[in-house]
Amino acid sequence: MTSHPLLEVDGLRVAIRRQDTALTVLDGVSFAVGASQCLGIVGESGCGKSLTLRAAMGLLPPGIERTGGKIRLSLQPGAAPSEVQAGQVAGRGLAMVFQDSHASLDPTMRVGTFIAETVRRRGGTSRSDARRQAVELLASVGVPDPKVRFNAYPHELSGGMRQRVAIALALATDPRVLLCDEPTTALDVTLQAQILRLLNTARTERGLGMIFVSHDIAVIRQIADVVAVMYAGQIIEIGTVSDVLDRPRHPYARALIDAVPSIDGPVGPFRSVPGSPPDPIDYGSACRFLDRCGHRDTACEGVVNGIDGREAGHRSACVHNGTLAHGLEAT
């Protein structure tokens, strides 16, 4: 791994505009990703996982805007990351693989032509060479008969094959960092395993940084090196896969892991986290997990912010971080 991160997100804040007010939904999110490293981001629906990726890419929908923070990207091997503006990184160092491959592919274009045109947009490539590279990319992601599939339209391919093409399309931009927004969710377990192996191969062979968003902790175990747990628009725990998933320090992380059913565990009802996440309009100075936490006390009512995921080590935002750790492991 290089001494500098490939991507650094520093204090990212995103808000929804409602008339004359701005409702903050991402609040001070910070993390860094190095070459050949995969950061997994987990959390329940609505916590801000996908929004974080879209904000980094500059792909926020109308009515949602970045209100603070910096995105820094290393565009050359070994170079320190430098600040980039929203909308300047898509196709220029960052590429994204979406959950729905239809979001990436143009239904009116043959998949190979679309990839070749993406290659040509990098500049300095002839049409024939771009076509050759497109065929090579299709072959590299496991598309059978790539010269034949080059001429296929998206609707002529299976879901798993479309996702492979979407990955080839992302790699056609020659990215430094690949952002993956639940790319295996709609696939069966066999295809899911194939796509995970493909992504792991791509990042190791190309030295890519990767951010992989998922609600599936089993998937994160297979692909990530570092795990960040998000809750209510903040990172509340971060560390290596074994640290966070086997020795969680935040009560929410523990509850999230316990909610995953196990074929080896005792038979019984599924465990869930009681209550619901707070509405952004109700975010205050107290811990945002306060009303759902079985370990809460008066210390939790003070100012509790998310953590800076760029700092090394296993870290938790819980004010009882040290004293609760052992008990949470044993839950």
For each residue, the residues with C-beta under 8 A, 3 or more apart:
1: 34 35 36 37
2: 6 34 35 74 77 78
3: 78
4: 34 74 78 79 80 81
5: 8 32 33 34 72 74 81 209 310
6: 2 33 34 35 73 74 81 176 177 209
7: 32 33 56 71 72 73 74 81 94 176 177 209 211
8: 5 31 32 70 71 72 73 81 310
9: 12 29 30 31 32 52 56 69 70 71 72
10: 30 69 70 71 72 310
11: 28 29 30 68 69 70
12: 9 26 28 29 30 52 55 56 66 68 69 71
13: 24 26 27 28 29 66 67 68 69
14: 24 25 26 48 51 55 60 64 65 66 67
15: 22 23 24 25 64 65 67
16: 22 23 25 63 64 280
17: 21 22 23 63 64 65
18: 21 22 23
19:
20:
21: 17 18
22: 15 16 17 18 67
23: 15 16 17 18 280 281
24: 13 14 15 27 67 233 280 283
25: 14 15 16 48 51 64 233 280
26: 12 13 14 29 48 51 52 55 233
27: 13 24 233 234 283 305 306
28: 11 12 13 68 69 234 305 306
29: 9 11 12 13 26 48 52 69 230 233 234 235 306 309
30: 9 10 11 12 69 235 308 309 310
31: 8 9 39 228 235 238 309 310
32: 5 7 8 9 309 310
33: 5 6 7 37 38 39 177 209 210 211
34: 1 2 4 5 6 37 209
35: 1 2 6 207 208 209
36: 1 203 204 207 208 209
37: 1 33 34 209 210 225 226
38: 33 200 203 209 210 211 212 223 224 225 226
39: 31 33 209 210 211 212 224 225 226 227 228
40: 211 212 213 214 220 223 224 226 227 228 241
41: 49 52 211 212 213 214 227 228 230
42: 49 214 215 217 220 227 228 229 230 256
43: 47 48 49 215 229 230 231 256
44: 47 215 231 256 273 277
45: 215
46: 277
47: 43 44 230 231 232 233 277
48: 14 25 26 29 43 51 52 230 232 233 234
49: 41 42 43 52 53 181 213 215 230
50: 53 54 181 182 213
51: 14 25 26 48 54 55 60 64
52: 9 12 26 29 41 48 49 55 56 213 230
53: 49 50 56 57 96 179 181 211 213
54: 50 51 57 59 60 61 181
55: 12 14 26 51 52 58 60 66 86
56: 7 9 12 52 53 71 89 94 179 211
57: 53 54 89 90 94 96 179
58: 55 85 86 87 88 89 90
59: 54 90 96
60: 14 51 54 55 64 65 66 86
61: 54 64
62:
63: 16 17
64: 14 15 16 17 25 51 60 61
65: 14 15 17 60
66: 12 13 14 55 60 69 86
67: 13 14 15 22 24
68: 11 12 13 28
69: 9 10 11 12 13 28 29 30 66
70: 8 9 10 11 83
71: 7 8 9 10 12 56 83 84 85 86 89
72: 5 7 8 9 10 81 82 83 84
73: 6 7 8 81 82 84 89 93 94 176 177
74: 2 4 5 6 7 77 79 80 81 82 93 176
75: 79 82 92 93 176
76: 79
77: 2 74 207
78: 2 3 4
79: 4 74 75 76 82
80: 4 74
81: 4 5 6 7 8 72 73 74
82: 72 73 74 75 79
83: 70 71 72
84: 71 72 73 88 89 92 93
85: 58 71 88
86: 55 58 60 66 71
87: 58 90
88: 58 84 85 92
89: 56 57 58 71 73 84 92 93 94
90: 57 58 59 87 94 95 96
91: 94 95 118 121 173
92: 75 84 88 89 173
93: 73 74 75 84 89 175 176 177
94: 7 56 57 73 89 90 91 175 176 177 178 179
95: 90 91 170 171 173 175 177 178 179
96: 53 57 59 90 104 170 178 179 180 181
97: 104 163 166 167 170 178 179 180 181 183
98: 101 103 104 166 181 183
99: 103 181 182 183 185 186
100: 103 186
101: 98 104 105 154 159 162 163 165 166
102: 105 107 154 162
103: 98 99 100
104: 96 97 98 101 166 169 170
105: 101 102 109 111 114 154 162 165 166 169
106: 109 114 154
107: 102 153 154 155
108: 153
109: 105 106 113 114 117 153
110: 113 114 150 151 152 153
111: 105 114 115 138 149 150 152 153 154 157 165 169
112: 115 116 131 134 135 138 146 149 150 151 152
113: 109 110 116 117 134 150
114: 105 106 109 110 111 117 118 169
115: 111 112 118 119 134 137 138 165 168 169 172
116: 112 113 119 120 127 130 131 133 134
117: 109 113 114 120 121 130
118: 91 114 115 121 122 169 172 173
119: 115 116 122 125 130 133 134 137 172
120: 116 117 123 125 127 130
121: 91 117 118 173
122: 118 119 125 173 174
123: 120
124:
125: 119 120 122 129 130 133
126: 129 130
127: 116 120 130 131
128: 131 132
129: 125 126 132 133
130: 116 117 119 120 125 126 127 133 134
131: 112 116 127 128 134 135 150
132: 128 129 135 136
133: 116 119 125 129 130 136 137 172
134: 112 113 115 116 119 130 131 137 138 150 168 172
135: 112 131 132 138 139 146 147 150
136: 132 133 139 140 146
137: 115 119 133 134 140 141 168 171 172
138: 111 112 115 134 135 141 143 146 149 150 164 165 168
139: 135 136 142 143 146
140: 136 137 168 171 202
141: 137 138 164 165 167 168 171 198 202
142: 139 164 194 198
143: 138 139 146 149 161 164 165 168
144: 149
145: 148 149
146: 112 135 136 138 139 143 149 150
147: 135 150
148: 145 151 152
149: 111 112 138 143 144 145 146 152 157 161 165
150: 110 111 112 113 131 134 135 138 146 147
151: 110 112 148
152: 110 111 112 148 149 156 157
153: 107 108 109 110 111 156 157
154: 101 102 105 106 107 111 157 162 165
155: 107
156: 152 153
157: 111 149 152 153 154 161 162 165
158: 161 162
159: 101 162 163 186 187 191
160: 163 164 187 191 194 195
161: 143 149 157 158 164 165
162: 101 102 105 154 157 158 159 165 166
163: 97 101 159 160 166 167 183 184 187 191 195
164: 138 141 142 143 160 161 167 168 195 198
165: 101 105 111 115 138 141 143 149 154 157 161 162 168 169
166: 97 98 101 104 105 162 163 169 170 183
167: 97 141 163 164 170 171 183 195 198 199 202
168: 115 134 137 138 140 141 143 164 165 171 172
169: 104 105 111 114 115 118 165 166 172
170: 95 96 97 104 166 167 173 175 178
171: 95 137 140 141 167 168 174 175 178 202 206
172: 115 118 119 133 134 137 168 169
173: 91 92 95 118 121 122 170
174: 122 171
175: 93 94 95 170 171 178 208
176: 6 7 73 74 75 93 94 208 209
177: 6 7 33 73 93 94 95 208 209 210 211
178: 94 95 96 97 170 171 175 199 202 203 208 209 210 211
179: 53 56 57 94 95 96 97 210 211 213
180: 96 97 183 199 210 211 212 213
181: 49 50 53 54 96 97 98 99 213
182: 50 99 185 213 214 215
183: 97 98 99 163 166 167 180 195 199
184: 163 187 191 192 195 196 214 216 219
185: 99 182 214 215 216
186: 99 100 159
187: 159 160 163 184 191 192 195
188: 191 192
189: 192 193
190: 193 194
191: 159 160 163 184 187 188 194 195
192: 184 187 188 189 195 196 219
193: 189 190 196 197 222
194: 142 160 190 191 197 198
195: 160 163 164 167 183 184 187 191 192 198 199
196: 184 192 193 199 200 219 222 223
197: 193 194 200 201
198: 141 142 164 167 194 195 201 202
199: 167 178 180 183 195 196 202 203 210 212 223
200: 38 196 197 203 204 223
201: 197 198 204 205
202: 140 141 167 171 178 198 199 205 206 208
203: 36 38 178 199 200 206 207 208 209 210
204: 36 200 201 207
205: 201 202
206: 171 202 203
207: 35 36 77 203 204
208: 35 36 175 176 177 178 202 203
209: 5 6 7 33 34 35 36 37 38 39 176 177 178 203
210: 33 37 38 39 177 178 179 180 199 203 223
211: 7 33 38 39 40 41 53 56 177 178 179 180
212: 38 39 40 41 180 199 219 220 223 224
213: 40 41 49 50 52 53 179 180 181 182
214: 40 41 42 182 184 185 217 219 220
215: 42 43 44 45 49 182 185
216: 184 185 219 220
217: 42 214 220 221 245 256 257 260
218: 221 222 260
219: 184 192 196 212 214 216 222 223
220: 40 42 212 214 216 217 223 224 227 241 245
221: 217 218 224 241 245
222: 193 196 218 219
223: 38 40 196 199 200 210 212 219 220
224: 38 39 40 212 220 221 227 241
225: 37 38 39 240 241
226: 37 38 39 40 238 239 240 241
227: 39 40 41 42 220 224 238 239 240 241 244 245
228: 31 39 40 41 42 235 237 238 309
229: 42 43 235 236 237 238 244 248 250 252 253 256
230: 29 41 42 43 47 48 49 52 233 234 235 236
231: 43 44 47 234 236 252 277 288 289
232: 47 48 277 278 280 283 288 289
233: 24 25 26 27 29 47 48 230 280 283 288 306
234: 27 28 29 48 230 231 288 305 306 307 317
235: 29 30 31 228 229 230 238 306 307 309 317
236: 229 230 231 250 252 253 289 306 307 316 317 318
237: 228 229 244 248 249 250 252 253 307 315 316 317 318
238: 31 226 227 228 229 235 244 307 309 314 315
239: 226 227 243 244 313 314 315
240: 225 226 227 243 244 314
241: 40 220 221 224 225 226 227 244 245
242: 245 246 247
243: 239 240 246 247 314
244: 227 229 237 238 239 240 241 247 248 253 314
245: 217 220 221 227 241 242 248 257
246: 242 243 329
247: 242 243 244 314 325 329
248: 229 237 244 245 253 254 257 316 328 329
249: 237 253 314 315 316 318 321 324 325 328
250: 229 236 237 253 254 289 316 317 318 321 328
251: 254 255 289 293 294 295 318 324 328
252: 229 231 236 237 255 256 273 289 292 293
253: 229 236 237 244 248 249 250 256 257 316 328
254: 248 250 251 257 258 328 331
255: 251 252 258 259 271 273 292
256: 42 43 44 217 229 252 253 259 260 273
257: 217 245 248 253 254 260
258: 254 255 271 331
259: 255 256 270 271 272 273
260: 217 218 256 257
261: 265 270
262: 265
263:
264:
265: 261 262
266:
267:
268:
269:
270: 259 261
271: 255 258 259
272: 259
273: 44 252 255 256 259 292
274: 292
275: 291 292
276: 292
277: 44 46 47 231 232 288 292
278: 232 282 283 288 291
279: 282
280: 16 23 24 25 232 233 283
281: 23
282: 278 279
283: 24 27 232 233 278 280 288
284:
285: 301 302 303 304
286: 290 300 301 302 304
287: 290 293 296 300 301 304 317 318 319
288: 231 232 233 234 277 278 283 304
289: 231 232 236 250 251 252 292 293
290: 286 287 293 296 300 301
291: 275 278 296
292: 252 255 273 274 275 276 277 289
293: 251 252 287 289 290 296 300
294: 251
295: 251 318 320 324
296: 287 290 291 293 300
297: 300
298: 301
299: 302 319 320
300: 286 287 290 293 296 297 304 319
301: 285 286 287 290 298
302: 285 286 299 319
303: 285
304: 285 286 287 288 300 317 319
305: 27 28 234 317
306: 27 28 29 233 234 235 236 317
307: 234 235 236 237 238 311 315 316 317
308: 30 311
309: 29 30 31 32 228 235 238
310: 5 8 10 30 31 32
311: 307 308 315
312:
313: 239
314: 238 239 240 243 244 247 249
315: 237 238 239 249 307 311 321
316: 236 237 248 249 250 253 307 321 325
317: 234 235 236 237 250 287 304 305 306 307 321
318: 236 237 249 250 251 287 295 321 324
319: 287 299 300 302 304
320: 295 299 323 324
321: 249 250 315 316 317 318 324 325
322: 325
323: 320
324: 249 251 295 318 320 321 327 328
325: 247 249 316 321 322 328 329
326: 329 330
327: 324 330 331
328: 248 249 250 251 253 254 324 325 331
329: 246 247 248 325 326
330: 326 327
331: 254 258 327 328
